[in-house]
Amino acid sequence: MTQATFPPTPGDRLIFENDRVRVWSMTIPANGIFDYHQHFHDHVILWPEAGHVQGQELGDDDWSLEQVAQPGYVAFKTVGSSGPLVPHRVRSLDDHPTTHYIVELISEKSPSETDLPTVSNDLGNVTDLRNRY
């Protein structure tokens, strides 16, 4: 059996890259989807505008992750050196396009062996709906 591969592009447009960071923008149309992709590097996610999205990890039947971002929401995700993260896709629950930015830290190996919980400021949150009960 062949294992499927997913794009290592966590955005729809590469807007900056040097030897230390890679910056992507992800614009999701109103009620649209950004299809399956993977994260290979520790990264920062920036939401300059409000947004409401759901995520679905590969193999899940439901859209089990929900993120609500207020303007200025910032999150940091440690992928870990044993990455990448499980492929996932994102869909917008907004009635207008939304754009957020992903800053990948590409110049050095992650200081963690495994992925760690996302840490963020107080301008948004991610809820794992699988842990409701």
N, CA, C and O atoms as a printed pandas DataFrame, in Angstrom:
     atom_number atom_name residue_name chain_id  residue_number  x_coord  y_coord  z_coord
0              1         N          MET        A               1    0.853   -1.174    0.000
1              2        CA          MET        A               1    0.000    0.000    0.000
2              3         C          MET        A               1    0.900    1.238    0.000
3              4         O          MET        A               1    1.874    1.290    0.751
4              5         N          THR        A               2    0.590    2.221   -0.822
5              6        CA          THR        A               2    1.355    3.449   -0.908
6              7         C          THR        A               2    0.755    4.495    0.013
7              8         O          THR        A               2   -0.459    4.693    0.045
8              9         N          GLN        A               3    1.629    5.166    0.768
9             10        CA          GLN        A               3    1.145    6.219    1.652
10            11         C          GLN        A               3    0.971    7.496    0.849
11            12         O          GLN        A               3    1.863    7.893    0.099
12            13         N          ALA        A               4   -0.181    8.140    1.007
13            14        CA          ALA        A               4   -0.452    9.388    0.297
14            15         C          ALA        A               4    0.449   10.489    0.845
15            16         O          ALA        A               4    0.804   10.490    2.023
16            17         N          THR        A               5    0.805   11.406   -0.013
17            18        CA          THR        A               5    1.565   12.570    0.421
18            19         C          THR        A               5    0.692   13.797    0.272
19            20         O          THR        A               5   -0.171   13.866   -0.603
20            21         N          PHE        A               6    0.929   14.756    1.132
21            22        CA          PHE        A               6    0.131   15.972    1.151
22            23         C          PHE        A               6    1.061   17.162    1.032
23            24         O          PHE        A               6    2.206   17.101    1.478
24            25         N          PRO        A               7    0.590   18.230    0.443
25            26        CA          PRO        A               7    1.450   19.391    0.237
26            27         C          PRO        A               7    2.013   19.934    1.554
27            28         O          PRO        A               7    1.298   20.023    2.552
28            29         N          PRO        A               8    3.312   20.297    1.546
29            30        CA          PRO        A               8    3.921   20.917    2.721
30            31         C          PRO        A               8    3.731   22.429    2.687
31            32         O          PRO        A               8    4.529   23.181    3.247
32            33         N          THR        A               9    2.674   22.857    2.027
33            34        CA          THR        A               9    2.410   24.286    1.851
34            35         C          THR        A               9    1.224   24.689    2.714
35            36         O          THR        A               9    0.076   24.439    2.348
36            37         N          PRO        A              10    1.498   25.317    3.866
37            38        CA          PRO        A              10    0.419   25.654    4.784
38            39         C          PRO        A              10   -0.296   26.951    4.427
39            40         O          PRO        A              10   -0.886   27.599    5.292
40            41         N          GLY        A              11   -0.244   27.321    3.178
41            42        CA          GLY        A              11   -0.929   28.523    2.722
42            43         C          GLY        A              11   -1.092   28.475    1.224
43            44         O          GLY        A              11   -0.561   27.583    0.562
44            45         N          ASP        A              12   -1.824   29.432    0.685
45            46        CA          ASP        A              12   -2.040   29.447   -0.758
46            47         C          ASP        A              12   -1.066   30.367   -1.492
47            48         O          ASP        A              12   -1.018   30.376   -2.722
48            49         N          ARG        A              13   -0.284   31.146   -0.725
49            50        CA          ARG        A              13    0.670   32.040   -1.383
50            51         C          ARG        A              13    1.892   32.235   -0.496
51            52         O          ARG        A              13    1.776   32.638    0.661
52            53         N          LEU        A              14    3.064   31.943   -1.053
53            54        CA          LEU        A              14    4.318   32.209   -0.360
54            55         C          LEU        A              14    4.617   33.692   -0.534
55            56         O          LEU        A              14    4.771   34.164   -1.660
56            57         N          ILE        A              15    4.702   34.439    0.583
57            58        CA          ILE        A              15    4.892   35.888    0.459
58            59         C          ILE        A              15    6.284   36.354    0.872
59            60         O          ILE        A              15    6.660   37.492    0.592
60            61         N          PHE        A              16    7.065   35.478    1.543
61            62        CA          PHE        A              16    8.435   35.830    1.910
62            63         C          PHE        A              16    9.173   34.568    2.291
63            64         O          PHE        A              16    8.607   33.652    2.888
64            65         N          GLU        A              17   10.476   34.531    1.931
65            66        CA          GLU        A              17   11.306   33.413    2.353
66            67         C          GLU        A              17   12.752   33.864    2.375
67            68         O          GLU        A              17   13.221   34.548    1.465
68            69         N          ASN        A              18   13.457   33.465    3.441
69            70        CA          ASN        A              18   14.906   33.595    3.473
70            71         C          ASN        A              18   15.448   32.323    4.120
71            72         O          ASN        A              18   14.727   31.329    4.204
72            73         N          ASP        A              19   16.686   32.328    4.575
73            74        CA          ASP        A              19   17.261   31.101    5.117
74            75         C          ASP        A              19   16.770   30.779    6.528
75            76         O          ASP        A              19   17.115   29.724    7.060
76            77         N          ARG        A              20   15.973   31.660    7.151
77            78        CA          ARG        A              20   15.510   31.427    8.520
78            79         C          ARG        A              20   14.006   31.234    8.647
79            80         O          ARG        A              20   13.559   30.452    9.486
80            81         N          VAL        A              21   13.210   31.932    7.827
81            82        CA          VAL        A              21   11.754   31.847    7.924
82            83         C          VAL        A              21   11.123   31.746    6.532
83            84         O          VAL        A              21   11.704   32.145    5.523
84            85         N          ARG        A              22    9.928   31.202    6.530
85            86        CA          ARG        A              22    9.100   31.159    5.324
86            87         C          ARG        A              22    7.718   31.653    5.751
87            88         O          ARG        A              22    7.152   31.149    6.722
88            89         N          VAL        A              23    7.170   32.640    5.027
89            90        CA          VAL        A              23    5.889   33.242    5.404
90            91         C          VAL        A              23    4.861   32.974    4.312
91            92         O          VAL        A              23    5.078   33.277    3.139
92            93         N          TRP        A              24    3.745   32.402    4.727
93            94        CA          TRP        A              24    2.637   32.071    3.835
94            95         C          TRP        A              24    1.415   32.897    4.210
95            96         O          TRP        A              24    1.223   33.246    5.375
96            97         N          SER        A              25    0.603   33.204    3.226
97            98        CA          SER        A              25   -0.737   33.702    3.514
98            99         C          SER        A              25   -1.710   32.597    3.130
99           100         O          SER        A              25   -1.486   31.855    2.174
100          101         N          MET        A              26   -2.795   32.504    3.892
101          102        CA          MET        A              26   -3.868   31.568    3.567
102          103         C          MET        A              26   -5.156   32.378    3.524
103          104         O          MET        A              26   -5.649   32.853    4.547
104          105         N          THR        A              27   -5.683   32.523    2.325
105          106        CA          THR        A              27   -6.968   33.188    2.157
106          107         C          THR        A              27   -8.007   32.123    1.848
107          108         O          THR        A              27   -7.890   31.375    0.877
108          109         N          ILE        A              28   -9.011   32.072    2.685
109          110        CA          ILE        A              28  -10.085   31.102    2.505
110          111         C          ILE        A              28  -11.320   31.875    2.063
111          112         O          ILE        A              28  -11.741   32.810    2.745
112          113         N          PRO        A              29  -11.909   31.495    0.923
113          114        CA          PRO        A              29  -13.124   32.188    0.465
114          115         C          PRO        A              29  -14.260   32.033    1.476
115          116         O          PRO        A              29  -14.213   31.165    2.347
116          117         N          ALA        A              30  -15.259   32.865    1.352
117          118        CA          ALA        A              30  -16.449   32.753    2.198
118          119         C          ALA        A              30  -16.967   31.319    2.149
119          120         O          ALA        A              30  -17.237   30.792    1.070
120          121         N          ASN        A              31  -17.103   30.695    3.299
121          122        CA          ASN        A              31  -17.576   29.312    3.416
122          123         C          ASN        A              31  -16.772   28.326    2.578
123          124         O          ASN        A              31  -17.284   27.273    2.197
124          125         N          GLY        A              32  -15.507   28.661    2.285
125          126        CA          GLY        A              32  -14.654   27.824    1.452
126          127         C          GLY        A              32  -13.745   26.912    2.257
127          128         O          GLY        A              32  -13.746   26.933    3.488
128          129         N          ILE        A              33  -12.960   26.104    1.530
129          130        CA          ILE        A              33  -12.072   25.112    2.136
130          131         C          ILE        A              33  -10.656   25.306    1.611
131          132         O          ILE        A              33  -10.458   25.567    0.424
132          133         N          PHE        A              34   -9.669   25.179    2.501
133          134        CA          PHE        A              34   -8.265   25.028    2.118
134          135         C          PHE        A              34   -7.961   23.561    2.362
135          136         O          PHE        A              34   -8.015   23.091    3.499
136          137         N          ASP        A              35   -7.641   22.838    1.300
137          138        CA          ASP        A              35   -7.596   21.375    1.350
138          139         C          ASP        A              35   -6.422   20.841    2.174
139          140         O          ASP        A              35   -5.610   21.604    2.697
140          141         N          TYR        A              36   -6.354   19.511    2.275
141          142        CA          TYR        A              36   -5.370   18.824    3.105
142          143         C          TYR        A              36   -3.950   19.295    2.816
143          144         O          TYR        A              36   -3.543   19.467    1.668
144          145         N          HIS        A              37   -3.219   19.494    3.899
145          146        CA          HIS        A              37   -1.816   19.903    3.856
146          147         C          HIS        A              37   -1.170   19.469    5.166
147          148         O          HIS        A              37   -1.854   19.042    6.097
148          149         N          GLN        A              38    0.164   19.584    5.228
149          150        CA          GLN        A              38    0.889   19.210    6.436
150          151         C          GLN        A              38    1.817   20.334    6.858
151          152         O          GLN        A              38    2.252   21.147    6.042
152          153         N          HIS        A              39    2.112   20.361    8.163
153          154        CA          HIS        A              39    3.099   21.290    8.713
154          155         C          HIS        A              39    4.331   20.485    9.098
155          156         O          HIS        A              39    4.242   19.514    9.849
156          157         N          PHE        A              40    5.485   20.899    8.574
157          158        CA          PHE        A              40    6.754   20.224    8.842
158          159         C          PHE        A              40    7.643   21.004    9.802
159          160         O          PHE        A              40    8.635   20.471   10.297
160          161         N          HIS        A              41    7.298   22.257   10.069
161          162        CA          HIS        A              41    8.148   23.134   10.874
162          163         C          HIS        A              41    7.340   23.789   11.988
163          164         O          HIS        A              41    6.143   24.038   11.843
164          165         N          ASP        A              42    8.021   24.066   13.110
165          166        CA          ASP        A              42    7.404   24.907   14.140
166          167         C          ASP        A              42    6.983   26.197   13.456
167          168         O          ASP        A              42    7.655   26.661   12.535
168          169         N          HIS        A              43    5.864   26.787   13.904
169          170        CA          HIS        A              43    5.359   27.957   13.192
170          171         C          HIS        A              43    4.491   28.848   14.073
171          172         O          HIS        A              43    3.956   28.427   15.099
172          173         N          VAL        A              44    4.375   30.082   13.633
173          174        CA          VAL        A              44    3.516   31.083   14.256
174          175         C          VAL        A              44    2.373   31.357   13.290
175          176         O          VAL        A              44    2.589   31.467   12.083
176          177         N          ILE        A              45    1.152   31.467   13.820
177          178        CA          ILE        A              45   -0.021   31.799   13.004
178          179         C          ILE        A              45   -0.531   33.157   13.466
179          180         O          ILE        A              45   -0.721   33.377   14.662
180          181         N          LEU        A              46   -0.751   34.066   12.525
181          182        CA          LEU        A              46   -1.197   35.433   12.816
182          183         C          LEU        A              46   -2.510   35.708   12.111
183          184         O          LEU        A              46   -2.628   35.505   10.903
184          185         N          TRP        A              47   -3.497   36.170   12.864
185          186        CA          TRP        A              47   -4.795   36.564   12.305
186          187         C          TRP        A              47   -4.943   38.075   12.466
187          188         O          TRP        A              47   -5.281   38.534   13.557
188          189         N          PRO        A              48   -4.701   38.864   11.418
189          190        CA          PRO        A              48   -4.873   40.317   11.547
190          191         C          PRO        A              48   -6.342   40.721   11.629
191          192         O          PRO        A              48   -6.673   41.778   12.167
192          193         N          GLU        A              49   -7.216   39.880   11.095
193          194        CA          GLU        A              49   -8.660   40.124   11.123
194          195         C          GLU        A              49   -9.337   38.961   11.831
195          196         O          GLU        A              49   -8.737   37.902   12.020
196          197         N          ALA        A              50  -10.582   39.161   12.219
197          198        CA          ALA        A              50  -11.342   38.092   12.860
198          199         C          ALA        A              50  -11.595   36.958   11.868
199          200         O          ALA        A              50  -11.687   37.181   10.660
200          201         N          GLY        A              51  -11.705   35.752   12.392
201          202        CA          GLY        A              51  -12.015   34.604   11.557
202          203         C          GLY        A              51  -12.570   33.456   12.382
203          204         O          GLY        A              51  -12.288   33.334   13.574
204          205         N          HIS        A              52  -13.360   32.621   11.732
205          206        CA          HIS        A              52  -13.976   31.466   12.381
206          207         C          HIS        A              52  -13.846   30.295   11.423
207          208         O          HIS        A              52  -14.460   30.288   10.356
208          209         N          VAL        A              53  -13.044   29.299   11.805
209          210        CA          VAL        A              53  -12.796   28.153   10.933
210          211         C          VAL        A              53  -12.950   26.852   11.711
211          212         O          VAL        A              53  -12.929   26.829   12.941
212          213         N          GLN        A              54  -13.104   25.785   10.960
213          214        CA          GLN        A              54  -13.080   24.440   11.512
214          215         C          GLN        A              54  -11.989   23.662   10.807
215          216         O          GLN        A              54  -11.669   23.928    9.648
216          217         N          GLY        A              55  -11.415   22.694   11.520
217          218        CA          GLY        A              55  -10.392   21.840   10.946
218          219         C          GLY        A              55  -10.793   20.385   11.017
219          220         O          GLY        A              55  -11.511   19.955   11.920
220          221         N          GLN        A              56  -10.306   19.631   10.033
221          222        CA          GLN        A              56  -10.560   18.188   10.004
222          223         C          GLN        A              56   -9.236   17.490    9.755
223          224         O          GLN        A              56   -8.591   17.712    8.730
224          225         N          GLU        A              57   -8.832   16.642   10.698
225          226        CA          GLU        A              57   -7.617   15.862   10.517
226          227         C          GLU        A              57   -7.918   14.646    9.661
227          228         O          GLU        A              57   -9.014   14.087    9.714
228          229         N          LEU        A              58   -6.930   14.242    8.871
229          230        CA          LEU        A              58   -7.076   13.065    8.021
230          231         C          LEU        A              58   -7.479   11.866    8.870
231          232         O          LEU        A              58   -6.857   11.592    9.896
232          233         N          GLY        A              59   -8.507   11.159    8.449
233          234        CA          GLY        A              59   -9.000    9.997    9.169
234          235         C          GLY        A              59  -10.175   10.283   10.080
235          236         O          GLY        A              59  -10.887    9.363   10.481
236          237         N          ASP        A              60  -10.392   11.567   10.418
237          238        CA          ASP        A              60  -11.552   11.932   11.240
238          239         C          ASP        A              60  -12.793   12.021   10.360
239          240         O          ASP        A              60  -12.729   12.512    9.233
240          241         N          ASP        A              61  -13.918   11.544   10.880
241          242        CA          ASP        A              61  -15.181   11.640   10.151
242          243         C          ASP        A              61  -15.772   13.036   10.212
243          244         O          ASP        A              61  -16.488   13.454    9.302
244          245         N          ASP        A              62  -15.474   13.755   11.280
245          246        CA          ASP        A              62  -16.079   15.062   11.502
246          247         C          ASP        A              62  -15.040   16.180   11.477
247          248         O          ASP        A              62  -13.835   15.942   11.568
248          249         N          TRP        A              63  -15.536   17.384   11.353
249          250        CA          TRP        A              63  -14.723   18.600   11.488
250          251         C          TRP        A              63  -14.629   18.840   12.990
251          252         O          TRP        A              63  -15.488   19.509   13.567
252          253         N          SER        A              64  -13.606   18.307   13.619
253          254        CA          SER        A              64  -13.568   18.242   15.076
254          255         C          SER        A              64  -12.782   19.357   15.753
255          256         O          SER        A              64  -12.753   19.429   16.982
256          257         N          LEU        A              65  -12.148   20.224   14.979
257          258        CA          LEU        A              65  -11.413   21.339   15.570
258          259         C          LEU        A              65  -12.092   22.641   15.172
259          260         O          LEU        A              65  -12.442   22.832   14.007
260          261         N          GLU        A              66  -12.277   23.528   16.130
261          262        CA          GLU        A              66  -12.920   24.805   15.837
262          263         C          GLU        A              66  -12.051   25.930   16.375
263          264         O          GLU        A              66  -11.650   25.917   17.539
264          265         N          GLN        A              67  -11.766   26.899   15.522
265          266        CA          GLN        A              67  -10.933   28.041   15.908
266          267         C          GLN        A              67  -11.701   29.331   15.703
267          268         O          GLN        A              67  -12.279   29.575   14.644
268          269         N          VAL        A              68  -11.693   30.149   16.742
269          270        CA          VAL        A              68  -12.281   31.480   16.687
270          271         C          VAL        A              68  -11.146   32.460   16.932
271          272         O          VAL        A              68  -10.465   32.385   17.954
272          273         N          ALA        A              69  -10.943   33.376   16.001
273          274        CA          ALA        A              69   -9.858   34.346   16.116
274          275         C          ALA        A              69  -10.420   35.760   16.084
275          276         O          ALA        A              69  -11.216   36.109   15.212
276          277         N          GLN        A              70   -9.997   36.554   17.037
277          278        CA          GLN        A              70  -10.274   37.984   17.017
278          279         C          GLN        A              70   -9.103   38.658   16.312
279          280         O          GLN        A              70   -8.046   38.044   16.164
280          281         N          PRO        A              71   -9.263   39.907   15.871
281          282        CA          PRO        A              71   -8.133   40.599   15.243
282          283         C          PRO        A              71   -6.920   40.606   16.180
283          284         O          PRO        A              71   -7.028   40.972   17.350
284          285         N          GLY        A              72   -5.772   40.199   15.648
285          286        CA          GLY        A              72   -4.548   40.161   16.433
286          287         C          GLY        A              72   -4.271   38.835   17.118
287          288         O          GLY        A              72   -3.335   38.732   17.911
288          289         N          TYR        A              73   -5.078   37.813   16.823
289          290        CA          TYR        A              73   -4.841   36.496   17.405
290          291         C          TYR        A              73   -3.502   35.951   16.909
291          292         O          TYR        A              73   -3.211   35.990   15.713
292          293         N          VAL        A              74   -2.686   35.440   17.846
293          294        CA          VAL        A              74   -1.386   34.850   17.523
294          295         C          VAL        A              74   -1.292   33.509   18.236
295          296         O          VAL        A              74   -1.614   33.400   19.419
296          297         N          ALA        A              75   -0.846   32.490   17.507
297          298        CA          ALA        A              75   -0.655   31.161   18.081
298          299         C          ALA        A              75    0.700   30.623   17.649
299          300         O          ALA        A              75    1.166   30.905   16.545
300          301         N          PHE        A              76    1.327   29.849   18.519
301          302        CA          PHE        A              76    2.597   29.195   18.202
302          303         C          PHE        A              76    2.413   27.695   18.323
303          304         O          PHE        A              76    1.895   27.201   19.325
304          305         N          LYS        A              77    2.842   26.968   17.288
305          306        CA          LYS        A              77    2.721   25.505   17.285
306          307         C          LYS        A              77    4.089   24.874   17.143
307          308         O          LYS        A              77    4.804   25.123   16.172
308          309         N          THR        A              78    4.450   24.053   18.123
309          310        CA          THR        A              78    5.666   23.254   18.039
310          311         C          THR        A              78    5.313   21.953   17.338
311          312         O          THR        A              78    4.541   21.150   17.862
312          313         N          VAL        A              79    5.871   21.746   16.165
313          314        CA          VAL        A              79    5.633   20.527   15.396
314          315         C          VAL        A              79    6.508   19.400   15.931
315          316         O          VAL        A              79    6.091   18.243   15.971
316          317         N          GLY        A              80    7.730   19.751   16.344
317          318        CA          GLY        A              80    8.667   18.756   16.854
318          319         C          GLY        A              80    9.493   18.141   15.743
319          320         O          GLY        A              80    9.089   18.133   14.580
320          321         N          SER        A              81   10.648   17.629   16.111
321          322        CA          SER        A              81   11.573   17.075   15.124
322          323         C          SER        A              81   11.128   15.723   14.577
323          324         O          SER        A              81   11.671   15.257   13.575
324          325         N          SER        A              82   10.151   15.085   15.218
325          326        CA          SER        A              82    9.648   13.810   14.704
326          327         C          SER        A              82    8.455   14.008   13.776
327          328         O          SER        A              82    7.859   13.033   13.318
328          329         N          GLY        A              83    8.097   15.278   13.489
329          330        CA          GLY        A              83    6.956   15.632   12.637
330          331         C          GLY        A              83    7.001   14.930   11.305
331          332         O          GLY        A              83    7.880   14.094   11.094
332          333         N          PRO        A              84    6.103   15.225   10.402
333          334        CA          PRO        A              84    5.194   16.366   10.388
334          335         C          PRO        A              84    3.911   16.100   11.177
335          336         O          PRO        A              84    3.682   14.998   11.674
336          337         N          LEU        A              85    3.080   17.147   11.277
337          338        CA          LEU        A              85    1.776   16.990   11.898
338          339         C          LEU        A              85    0.872   16.159   10.999
339          340         O          LEU        A              85    1.138   16.007    9.807
340          341         N          VAL        A              86   -0.176   15.633   11.567
341          342        CA          VAL        A              86   -1.181   14.884   10.813
342          343         C          VAL        A              86   -1.763   15.817    9.734
343          344         O          VAL        A              86   -2.079   16.969   10.028
344          345         N          PRO        A              87   -1.905   15.331    8.494
345          346        CA          PRO        A              87   -2.532   16.182    7.472
346          347         C          PRO        A              87   -3.916   16.639    7.929
347          348         O          PRO        A              87   -4.653   15.893    8.574
348          349         N          HIS        A              88   -4.248   17.870    7.583
349          350        CA          HIS        A              88   -5.553   18.413    7.954
350          351         C          HIS        A              88   -6.000   19.416    6.898
351          352         O          HIS        A              88   -5.209   19.890    6.082
352          353         N          ARG        A              89   -7.282   19.720    6.940
353          354        CA          ARG        A              89   -7.826   20.752    6.063
354          355         C          ARG        A              89   -8.633   21.722    6.914
355          356         O          ARG        A              89   -8.994   21.419    8.051
356          357         N          VAL        A              90   -8.911   22.889    6.347
357          358        CA          VAL        A              90   -9.560   23.967    7.078
358          359         C          VAL        A              90  -10.723   24.495    6.252
359          360         O          VAL        A              90  -10.599   24.673    5.040
360          361         N          ARG        A              91  -11.857   24.745    6.909
361          362        CA          ARG        A              91  -12.979   25.376    6.206
362          363         C          ARG        A              91  -13.433   26.607    6.984
363          364         O          ARG        A              91  -13.420   26.635    8.214
364          365         N          SER        A              92  -13.832   27.613    6.229
365          366        CA          SER        A              92  -14.280   28.864    6.816
366          367         C          SER        A              92  -15.762   28.785    7.151
367          368         O          SER        A              92  -16.554   28.217    6.399
368          369         N          LEU        A              93  -16.118   29.356    8.277
369          370        CA          LEU        A              93  -17.522   29.480    8.658
370          371         C          LEU        A              93  -17.984   30.925    8.479
371          372         O          LEU        A              93  -19.105   31.275    8.848
372          373         N          ASP        A              94  -17.116   31.758    7.914
373          374        CA          ASP        A              94  -17.423   33.171    7.688
374          375         C          ASP        A              94  -18.122   33.377    6.352
375          376         O          ASP        A              94  -17.944   32.591    5.421
376          377         N          ASP        A              95  -18.911   34.430    6.265
377          378        CA          ASP        A              95  -19.611   34.756    5.019
378          379         C          ASP        A              95  -18.812   35.744    4.168
379          380         O          ASP        A              95  -19.365   36.418    3.298
380          381         N          HIS        A              96  -17.518   35.821    4.427
381          382        CA          HIS        A              96  -16.609   36.689    3.669
382          383         C          HIS        A              96  -15.229   36.029    3.674
383          384         O          HIS        A              96  -14.934   35.228    4.561
384          385         N          PRO        A              97  -14.387   36.352    2.701
385          386        CA          PRO        A              97  -13.043   35.768    2.698
386          387         C          PRO        A              97  -12.254   36.205    3.935
387          388         O          PRO        A              97  -12.413   37.327    4.418
388          389         N          THR        A              98  -11.409   35.316    4.438
389          390        CA          THR        A              98  -10.521   35.661    5.548
390          391         C          THR        A              98   -9.095   35.262    5.196
391          392         O          THR        A              98   -8.862   34.272    4.502
392          393         N          THR        A              99   -8.151   36.049    5.685
393          394        CA          THR        A              99   -6.736   35.769    5.449
394          395         C          THR        A              99   -6.003   35.741    6.779
395          396         O          THR        A              99   -6.184   36.616    7.626
396          397         N          HIS        A             100   -5.173   34.719    6.946
397          398        CA          HIS        A             100   -4.251   34.687    8.074
398          399         C          HIS        A             100   -2.877   34.293    7.539
399          400         O          HIS        A             100   -2.743   33.896    6.382
400          401         N          TYR        A             101   -1.868   34.406    8.385
401          402        CA          TYR        A             101   -0.481   34.214    7.956
402          403         C          TYR        A             101    0.182   33.141    8.806
403          404         O          TYR        A             101   -0.073   33.026   10.005
404          405         N          ILE        A             102    1.043   32.355    8.156
405          406        CA          ILE        A             102    1.778   31.293    8.817
406          407         C          ILE        A             102    3.257   31.571    8.616
407          408         O          ILE        A             102    3.725   31.664    7.481
408          409         N          VAL        A             103    3.999   31.704    9.716
409          410        CA          VAL        A             103    5.432   31.974    9.672
410          411         C          VAL        A             103    6.145   30.706   10.135
411          412         O          VAL        A             103    6.132   30.373   11.320
412          413         N          GLU        A             104    6.766   30.002    9.188
413          414        CA          GLU        A             104    7.482   28.766    9.500
414          415         C          GLU        A             104    8.921   29.085    9.905
415          416         O          GLU        A             104    9.590   29.907    9.279
416          417         N          LEU        A             105    9.380   28.420   10.962
417          418        CA          LEU        A             105   10.762   28.569   11.420
418          419         C          LEU        A             105   11.582   27.446   10.782
419          420         O          LEU        A             105   11.581   26.315   11.268
420          421         N          ILE        A             106   12.279   27.767    9.695
421          422        CA          ILE        A             106   12.896   26.722    8.876
422          423         C          ILE        A             106   14.398   26.561    9.072
423          424         O          ILE        A             106   14.980   25.625    8.523
424          425         N          SER        A             107   15.044   27.436    9.829
425          426        CA          SER        A             107   16.506   27.429    9.866
426          427         C          SER        A             107   17.117   26.432   10.846
427          428         O          SER        A             107   18.303   26.117   10.742
428          429         N          GLU        A             108   16.335   25.935   11.785
429          430        CA          GLU        A             108   16.918   24.996   12.735
430          431         C          GLU        A             108   15.897   23.944   13.141
431          432         O          GLU        A             108   14.687   24.145   13.032
432          433         N          LYS        A             109   16.413   22.833   13.605
433          434        CA          LYS        A             109   15.586   21.733   14.074
434          435         C          LYS        A             109   14.782   22.168   15.302
435          436         O          LYS        A             109   15.270   22.942   16.126
436          437         N          SER        A             110   13.576   21.679   15.416
437          438        CA          SER        A             110   12.745   21.980   16.574
438          439         C          SER        A             110   13.440   21.511   17.848
439          440         O          SER        A             110   14.051   20.442   17.855
440          441         N          PRO        A             111   13.359   22.289   18.926
441          442        CA          PRO        A             111   13.974   21.860   20.182
442          443         C          PRO        A             111   13.204   20.723   20.870
443          444         O          PRO        A             111   13.698   20.136   21.832
444          445         N          SER        A             112   12.017   20.416   20.388
445          446        CA          SER        A             112   11.210   19.345   20.963
446          447         C          SER        A             112   11.212   18.133   20.029
447          448         O          SER        A             112   11.200   18.282   18.807
448          449         N          GLU        A             113   11.228   16.952   20.607
449          450        CA          GLU        A             113   11.153   15.733   19.807
450          451         C          GLU        A             113    9.750   15.559   19.225
451          452         O          GLU        A             113    9.603   15.117   18.085
452          453         N          THR        A             114    8.726   15.901   19.996
453          454        CA          THR        A             114    7.344   15.680   19.573
454          455         C          THR        A             114    6.588   17.002   19.481
455          456         O          THR        A             114    7.071   18.045   19.924
456          457         N          ASP        A             115    5.397   16.936   18.897
457          458        CA          ASP        A             115    4.564   18.140   18.847
458          459         C          ASP        A             115    4.060   18.456   20.253
459          460         O          ASP        A             115    3.888   17.571   21.091
460          461         N          LEU        A             116    3.833   19.738   20.479
461          462        CA          LEU        A             116    3.360   20.220   21.777
462          463         C          LEU        A             116    2.058   20.970   21.575
463          464         O          LEU        A             116    1.765   21.405   20.461
464          465         N          PRO        A             117    1.268   21.132   22.633
465          466        CA          PRO        A             117    0.027   21.901   22.492
466          467         C          PRO        A             117    0.299   23.321   21.996
467          468         O          PRO        A             117    1.332   23.917   22.303
468          469         N          THR        A             118   -0.630   23.835   21.238
469          470        CA          THR        A             118   -0.537   25.207   20.731
470          471         C          THR        A             118   -0.649   26.179   21.896
471          472         O          THR        A             118   -1.467   25.991   22.796
472          473         N          VAL        A             119    0.181   27.226   21.872
473          474        CA          VAL        A             119    0.069   28.306   22.852
474          475         C          VAL        A             119   -0.325   29.563   22.094
475          476         O          VAL        A             119    0.094   29.765   20.954
476          477         N          SER        A             120   -1.140   30.417   22.734
477          478        CA          SER        A             120   -1.637   31.591   22.027
478          479         C          SER        A             120   -1.904   32.733   22.991
479          480         O          SER        A             120   -1.886   32.562   24.210
480          481         N          ASN        A             121   -2.152   33.900   22.415
481          482        CA          ASN        A             121   -2.554   35.040   23.228
482          483         C          ASN        A             121   -4.041   34.911   23.558
483          484         O          ASN        A             121   -4.660   33.895   23.243
484          485         N          ASP        A             122   -4.605   35.914   24.177
485          486        CA          ASP        A             122   -5.990   35.823   24.644
486          487         C          ASP        A             122   -7.003   36.355   23.629
487          488         O          ASP        A             122   -8.117   36.729   23.997
488          489         N          LEU        A             123   -6.616   36.388   22.352
489          490        CA          LEU        A             123   -7.509   36.932   21.321
490          491         C          LEU        A             123   -8.156   35.853   20.454
491          492         O          LEU        A             123   -8.609   36.131   19.344
492          493         N          GLY        A             124   -8.196   34.646   20.956
493          494        CA          GLY        A             124   -8.831   33.568   20.217
494          495         C          GLY        A             124   -8.607   32.247   20.918
495          496         O          GLY        A             124   -7.953   32.182   21.958
496          497         N          ASN        A             125   -9.158   31.195   20.337
497          498        CA          ASN        A             125   -8.982   29.874   20.920
498          499         C          ASN        A             125   -9.263   28.796   19.894
499          500         O          ASN        A             125   -9.908   29.028   18.871
500          501         N          VAL        A             126   -8.759   27.608   20.198
501          502        CA          VAL        A             126   -9.046   26.424   19.410
502          503         C          VAL        A             126   -9.701   25.416   20.343
503          504         O          VAL        A             126   -9.192   25.145   21.431
504          505         N          THR        A             127  -10.823   24.867   19.918
505          506        CA          THR        A             127  -11.544   23.872   20.710
506          507         C          THR        A             127  -11.514   22.548   19.964
507          508         O          THR        A             127  -11.856   22.485   18.783
508          509         N          ASP        A             128  -11.108   21.500   20.651
509          510        CA          ASP        A             128  -11.139   20.155   20.082
510          511         C          ASP        A             128  -12.485   19.553   20.478
511          512         O          ASP        A             128  -12.690   19.179   21.632
512          513         N          LEU        A             129  -13.393   19.464   19.521
513          514        CA          LEU        A             129  -14.751   18.995   19.802
514          515         C          LEU        A             129  -14.800   17.515   20.138
515          516         O          LEU        A             129  -15.825   17.022   20.611
516          517         N          ARG        A             130  -13.695   16.790   19.898
517          518        CA          ARG        A             130  -13.629   15.376   20.272
518          519         C          ARG        A             130  -13.539   15.240   21.793
519          520         O          ARG        A             130  -13.809   14.168   22.334
520          521         N          ASN        A             131  -13.160   16.321   22.487
521          522        CA          ASN        A             131  -12.973   16.274   23.949
522          523         C          ASN        A             131  -14.126   16.951   24.679
523          524         O          ASN        A             131  -13.937   17.475   25.777
524          525         N          ARG        A             132  -15.294   16.947   24.100
525          526        CA          ARG        A             132  -16.453   17.621   24.709
526          527         C          ARG        A             132  -16.991   16.896   25.921
527          528         O          ARG        A             132  -17.589   17.535   26.786
528          529         N          TYR        A             133  -16.810   15.617   26.023
529          530        CA          TYR        A             133  -17.482   14.845   27.080
530          531         C          TYR        A             133  -16.504   14.357   28.111
531          532         O          TYR        A             133  -16.897   13.692   29.069
